[in-house]
Amino acid sequence: MIEKLLHTPEGVRDIYNAECERKLQLQNRLHHVMKLHGFKDIQTPTFEFFDIFSKERGTVAAKDMYKFFDRDGNTLVLRPDITPSIARCAAKYYKEESFPIRLSYMGSTFINNSSYQGKLKESTQLGAELINDSSTDADAEMLALTIECLLEAGLKEFQVEIGEADFFRGLVEEAGFDEEEEYQLRILIEKKNMFGVEELISSKEISSELKHVFLTLPELFGTIDKLISAKSLTTNLRALKAIERLEQLYTILTAYGLEKYITFDLGMLSKYNYYTGIIFRAYTYGTGDTIANGGRYDNLVGQFGKDAPAIGLAIMVDQLMLALSRQKIEIKPETENTLILYHHNLLENAIALANHFRNQGMNIELLRVRDNTSLEEYIAYSKRNGNGGILYYETAELIKVINSESSEIQEANIKDLIR
């Protein structure tokens, strides 16, 4: 029975010690980048009313949400996606604001993935939303922010793939697909099931040229040259405008000096149906899942009562941690802990020394010497816990300074340490 109590449910896990330290350090660094770009923090509830994430919002399917009831019978949901919550807040607290609103957040999302997928059901996201700006400049700013966050994390090799939701919607509009057919087509293309795509489009009376575009969507992937060549594949104005916007975006990202990190994918689709313009995903070695994603959602905030264009990004912190670990990219803590080891009669001295160093910004642990415990055991304990060193009070005046990593020991006078 006790053994069972020690386990976590499937899809969630404990994060502790060095890994937790690295994760917090990574989050702090990413948050700092967002602050440098002028984003202000916002926190939304971990659970909200079901309607915030209902089908009309275009977010996660209801079957993949964790739902429960409050005492009044209202259906509540552990948030599967933070963007709709931010959209609600923007409509509530910034309803009359017409200038750009920059909001950043950090929190957990909860998606009841199928067990066979092997994915976490609770994930940490750190993201940003730029509201009240429909320009390509805003698109470029958010992509640049995404890239700068990944660089700050320590990654050197990664790619941000960029698509345009309106390219696909333009083709669907031209073909005359209804909402259900569009949904089916989206699923088939996402799964790269081109036999299913061919079967679906064959049931519609559309031109052979348009059929060809649908069937070649997975191939419309690559550099800016691929965008230019894609123009000859369609005459649909909505689709062509989508390509033009991507070309403008490329020009601005070149001004940022970040063009080497991007590729284009006109066949990119998202499970989030609220995207209306550019969509993007970032990939790197060490994980098959995205480490960041986002896109433009010009209609979502309007569903909560404020007509406002918006674009957002989300860094998938857990996947980014995994990639950094597999690429052997170290996240070093800002400061290591130092252990002050003392005998019971030197408690006051140890407290005074700890306070002195803490006032200087050092992380200090206090540990009273135990009977029948050797100095080597304390050194092993300190190393095991990632401490940088030990200050061992031998007398009120004399201290042993011990390096936890090398076990090197030096003696110092207390007066010399606190000068």
C-alpha positions in Angstrom: 0.0 0.0 0.0 2.8 2.4 1.0 4.7 1.5 -2.2 1.7 2.6 -4.3 1.5 5.9 -2.5 5.0 6.7 -3.7 4.0 6.7 -7.4 2.6 9.5 -9.5 -0.3 9.0 -11.9 0.6 8.2 -15.5 1.6 11.3 -17.5 2.9 13.4 -14.6 6.2 13.3 -12.7 8.3 14.7 -9.9 11.1 17.2 -10.7 13.6 17.6 -7.9 17.1 18.5 -6.9 19.5 19.3 -9.8 16.9 18.9 -12.6 14.5 21.2 -10.8 17.3 23.8 -10.3 18.1 23.6 -14.0 14.5 24.0 -15.0 14.0 27.1 -12.8 17.2 28.6 -14.1 16.1 28.0 -17.7 12.7 29.6 -17.0 14.3 32.6 -15.4 16.5 33.1 -18.4 13.6 32.8 -20.9 11.5 35.2 -18.7 14.4 37.7 -18.8 14.4 37.7 -22.6 10.7 38.5 -22.6 11.1 41.3 -20.1 13.8 42.7 -22.4 11.2 42.9 -25.2 8.8 44.8 -22.9 6.4 42.0 -22.0 4.5 42.3 -18.8 3.6 39.3 -16.6 0.1 37.9 -16.3 -1.2 34.9 -14.3 -4.5 33.1 -15.1 -6.3 30.4 -13.2 -5.2 26.8 -13.5 -8.8 25.8 -14.1 -11.6 27.8 -15.8 -15.1 27.3 -17.1 -15.4 24.8 -19.9 -16.8 27.4 -22.3 -13.4 29.1 -22.3 -12.0 26.1 -24.2 -15.1 24.8 -26.0 -15.2 23.7 -29.6 -16.1 27.3 -30.7 -12.7 28.5 -29.5 -10.8 26.1 -31.8 -8.6 24.7 -29.1 -8.1 21.1 -27.7 -10.8 18.5 -28.3 -13.1 18.1 -25.3 -12.2 14.4 -25.0 -8.6 15.4 -24.2 -9.5 17.8 -21.4 -9.6 17.1 -17.7 -13.2 18.1 -16.7 -14.9 18.2 -13.3 -17.8 20.0 -11.6 -18.0 22.7 -8.9 -20.6 22.7 -6.1 -23.0 24.6 -8.3 -22.8 22.1 -11.1 -20.7 24.2 -13.5 -18.3 22.3 -15.7 -14.7 23.3 -15.0 -11.5 22.4 -17.0 -7.9 22.2 -16.1 -6.5 24.5 -18.8 -5.3 22.5 -21.8 -4.1 25.8 -23.5 -3.2 29.1 -22.0 -3.9 31.3 -25.0 -7.7 31.3 -24.6 -7.3 32.4 -21.0 -5.1 35.3 -22.0 -7.6 36.3 -24.7 -10.4 36.3 -22.0 -8.2 38.5 -19.8 -7.4 40.9 -22.6 -11.1 41.4 -23.4 -11.9 41.9 -19.7 -9.0 44.1 -18.5 -7.9 45.9 -21.7 -11.2 46.3 -23.5 -10.7 50.0 -24.3 -7.0 49.8 -25.0 -6.2 50.3 -28.7 -2.4 50.3 -28.5 -0.4 47.1 -28.4 -0.6 44.9 -25.3 2.4 42.7 -24.5 1.7 39.9 -22.0 3.9 37.0 -20.9 3.1 34.0 -18.8 4.4 30.8 -17.3 2.3 27.9 -16.2 1.2 24.3 -16.6 -1.2 22.9 -19.2 -3.1 19.6 -18.8 -4.0 17.4 -21.8 -5.3 13.9 -21.3 -3.1 12.3 -24.1 -3.6 8.7 -24.9 -1.4 6.4 -22.8 0.3 4.9 -25.9 1.6 8.3 -27.0 4.0 8.3 -24.0 3.6 12.1 -23.6 3.4 14.1 -20.4 -0.1 15.1 -19.5 1.1 18.1 -17.5 3.5 20.3 -19.3 5.2 23.6 -18.4 4.8 26.5 -20.9 6.4 29.9 -20.9 4.9 32.2 -23.5 4.0 35.6 -24.8 1.0 37.3 -26.5 1.1 40.5 -28.6 -2.4 41.9 -28.8 -3.8 44.8 -30.9 -1.2 44.6 -33.7 -2.0 43.0 -37.0 1.2 44.0 -38.8 3.8 41.7 -40.3 6.2 43.6 -38.0 4.4 42.1 -35.0 4.7 38.6 -36.6 8.5 39.1 -37.1 8.9 40.4 -33.6 7.3 37.3 -32.1 9.4 35.0 -34.3 12.5 36.9 -33.4 11.6 36.6 -29.7 11.1 32.8 -30.1 14.6 32.5 -31.7 16.2 34.7 -29.1 14.7 32.6 -26.3 16.1 29.4 -27.9 19.5 31.0 -28.3 19.5 32.2 -24.7 18.6 28.6 -23.6 22.0 27.6 -25.2 20.8 26.0 -28.4 22.9 26.5 -31.5 21.2 24.2 -34.0 17.5 24.5 -34.4 14.9 25.5 -37.1 11.7 27.4 -36.9 9.3 26.2 -39.6 6.7 28.8 -40.6 3.4 28.3 -42.4 0.3 30.3 -43.1 -3.2 29.2 -42.1 -4.7 31.4 -44.8 -2.9 29.5 -47.6 -4.8 26.3 -46.7 -8.0 28.1 -46.0 -7.8 29.8 -49.4 -7.5 26.5 -51.2 -10.4 25.0 -49.1 -12.5 28.0 -49.9 -11.8 27.6 -53.6 -12.6 23.9 -53.5 -16.0 24.6 -51.7 -15.4 22.2 -48.8 -17.8 22.5 -45.9 -16.6 22.7 -42.3 -16.7 18.9 -41.7 -14.8 18.2 -45.0 -12.2 20.9 -44.1 -11.7 19.2 -40.7 -11.3 15.8 -42.2 -8.9 17.2 -44.8 -6.9 18.9 -42.1 -6.5 15.7 -40.1 -5.4 13.7 -43.2 -2.8 16.2 -44.1 -1.5 16.5 -40.6 -1.1 12.7 -40.5 0.6 12.8 -44.0 -2.1 10.4 -45.2 -2.0 11.5 -48.9 -4.0 8.5 -50.0 -6.9 9.7 -47.8 -6.4 13.2 -49.1 -6.7 12.0 -52.7 -9.8 10.0 -51.9 -11.5 13.0 -50.2 -10.7 15.5 -53.0 -11.7 13.1 -55.7 -15.2 13.2 -54.3 -15.4 16.9 -55.1 -15.8 18.5 -58.5 -12.6 20.7 -58.5 -10.0 21.4 -61.1 -7.1 19.1 -61.7 -4.8 22.1 -60.9 -6.4 22.5 -57.4 -6.2 18.8 -56.8 -2.5 18.9 -57.6 -1.9 21.7 -55.1 -3.6 19.7 -52.3 -1.6 16.6 -53.1 1.7 18.5 -53.2 1.2 20.4 -49.9 3.7 18.2 -48.0 6.3 19.1 -50.7 5.9 22.9 -50.3 8.6 23.0 -47.7 12.0 24.8 -47.8 13.7 28.2 -48.3 12.3 31.4 -49.6 12.7 30.1 -53.1 10.0 27.5 -52.4 7.5 30.3 -51.6 8.3 32.0 -54.8 7.7 28.9 -56.8 4.5 28.2 -55.0 2.9 31.3 -56.4 2.5 29.5 -59.8 0.4 26.8 -58.2 -2.7 28.8 -57.5 -4.7 31.9 -58.5 -6.6 32.0 -55.3 -6.3 35.5 -53.9 -6.4 34.5 -50.2 -3.7 31.9 -50.8 -1.5 34.3 -52.8 -1.8 37.0 -50.1 -0.7 34.4 -47.5 2.5 33.8 -49.6 3.1 37.6 -49.9 2.8 38.0 -46.2 5.4 35.3 -45.7 7.7 37.0 -48.1 7.4 40.3 -46.2 8.0 38.4 -43.0 11.3 36.9 -44.5 12.5 40.4 -45.4 12.0 41.7 -41.8 13.6 38.6 -40.3 16.6 39.2 -42.5 16.8 42.7 -41.0 16.9 41.0 -37.6 19.7 38.8 -38.9 17.8 35.6 -38.0 17.0 34.2 -41.5 19.3 31.2 -41.1 17.0 29.8 -38.4 13.8 29.7 -40.5 12.3 27.6 -43.2 8.8 27.7 -44.7 6.1 25.0 -44.9 2.9 25.8 -46.7 1.5 22.4 -45.8 1.8 23.2 -42.1 -1.5 22.9 -40.2 -2.3 23.2 -36.5 -4.6 21.3 -34.2 -5.6 24.7 -32.9 -8.3 26.0 -35.3 -8.1 29.5 -34.0 -5.0 30.4 -36.0 -5.8 32.8 -38.8 -2.4 33.8 -40.2 1.2 32.7 -39.7 1.8 29.6 -37.7 5.2 28.3 -36.6 7.0 25.4 -34.8 10.6 25.1 -33.6 12.5 21.8 -33.7 15.9 20.7 -32.6 17.9 17.5 -32.1 17.1 15.3 -29.1 13.3 15.4 -29.2 10.8 14.6 -31.8 8.3 17.1 -30.4 8.2 20.8 -30.9 10.2 22.9 -28.5 8.2 26.1 -29.3 5.2 27.0 -31.4 2.7 29.8 -32.0 0.8 31.8 -34.5 -1.6 34.6 -35.3 -5.2 34.4 -34.0 -7.1 37.5 -35.1 -10.6 36.3 -34.1 -10.1 34.6 -30.8 -10.1 37.7 -28.5 -13.2 38.9 -30.4 -15.1 35.8 -29.1 -14.7 37.3 -25.6 -16.0 40.7 -26.6 -13.0 42.7 -27.8 -12.2 42.9 -31.5 -8.4 42.7 -31.5 -5.8 40.9 -33.7 -3.2 39.0 -31.8 -0.2 36.7 -32.2 1.4 34.4 -29.6 4.2 32.0 -28.9 4.8 29.3 -26.3 8.1 27.7 -25.3 7.6 24.0 -24.3 9.9 24.0 -21.3 9.9 20.3 -20.7 10.8 19.4 -24.3 13.4 22.1 -24.4 15.0 20.7 -21.2 15.1 17.3 -22.8 16.8 18.6 -25.9 19.4 20.5 -23.9 20.1 17.4 -21.9 20.5 15.1 -25.0 22.7 17.7 -26.7 24.8 17.9 -23.5 24.2 21.7 -23.2 24.7 22.5 -19.5 22.4 24.9 -17.6 24.6 26.2 -14.8 23.0 27.7 -11.7 23.7 31.3 -11.0 25.2 30.5 -7.6 26.1 27.2 -5.9 25.2 26.4 -2.3 27.9 26.4 0.4 27.5 24.2 3.4 28.6 25.5 6.8 29.3 22.6 9.1 29.5 23.3 12.8 29.6 21.7 16.3 26.8 22.4 18.7 28.9 24.8 20.8 29.6 27.0 17.7 26.0 27.4 16.6 25.9 31.2 17.2 29.2 31.6 15.3 27.8 29.5 12.4 24.6 31.6 12.3 26.6 34.9 12.2 28.8 33.6 9.4 25.8 32.4 7.4 24.1 35.7 7.7 27.3 37.5 6.7 27.6 35.5 3.5 23.8 35.6 2.7 23.9 39.4 2.9 26.5 39.2 0.2 24.2 37.1 -2.0 25.6 33.6 -1.3 23.4 30.5 -0.8 24.2 29.0 2.6 23.1 25.8 4.2 23.7 25.1 7.9 24.4 21.6 9.2 25.3 20.5 12.7 27.9 17.8 13.0 26.5 14.4 13.9 28.1 11.7 15.9 29.9 8.9 14.1 29.9 10.8 10.7 33.2 11.3 9.0 34.3 14.4 7.1 34.5 12.2 3.9 30.7 11.5 4.4 29.9 15.2 4.6 32.0 15.9 1.5 30.1 13.1 -0.4 26.8 14.5 0.8 27.8 18.0 -0.3 28.8 16.8 -3.7 25.7 14.7 -4.1 23.6 17.8 -3.5 25.5 19.9 -5.9 27.1 22.2 -3.3 30.2 24.1 -4.3 32.0 23.7 -1.0 32.0 23.3 2.7 33.1 25.7 5.5 33.8 23.4 8.5 34.0 25.2 11.9 36.9 23.5 13.8 37.1 26.3 16.4 35.7 29.7 16.9 38.7 31.2 15.0 39.6 28.4 12.5 37.7 27.0 9.5 38.4 24.3 7.0 37.5 25.4 3.5 36.7 22.3 1.4 36.1 22.0 -2.3 33.2 19.5 -2.7 34.3 18.5 -6.3 38.0 17.9 -5.7 37.9 17.3 -1.9 40.8 19.7 -1.5 41.1 21.1 2.0 42.6 24.4 3.1 42.6 26.1 6.5 41.6 29.7 7.0 41.2 32.1 9.8 37.6 33.3 10.3 38.8 37.0 10.2 40.3 36.5 6.8 37.0 35.1 5.4 34.8 37.9 6.5 36.9 40.9 5.6 
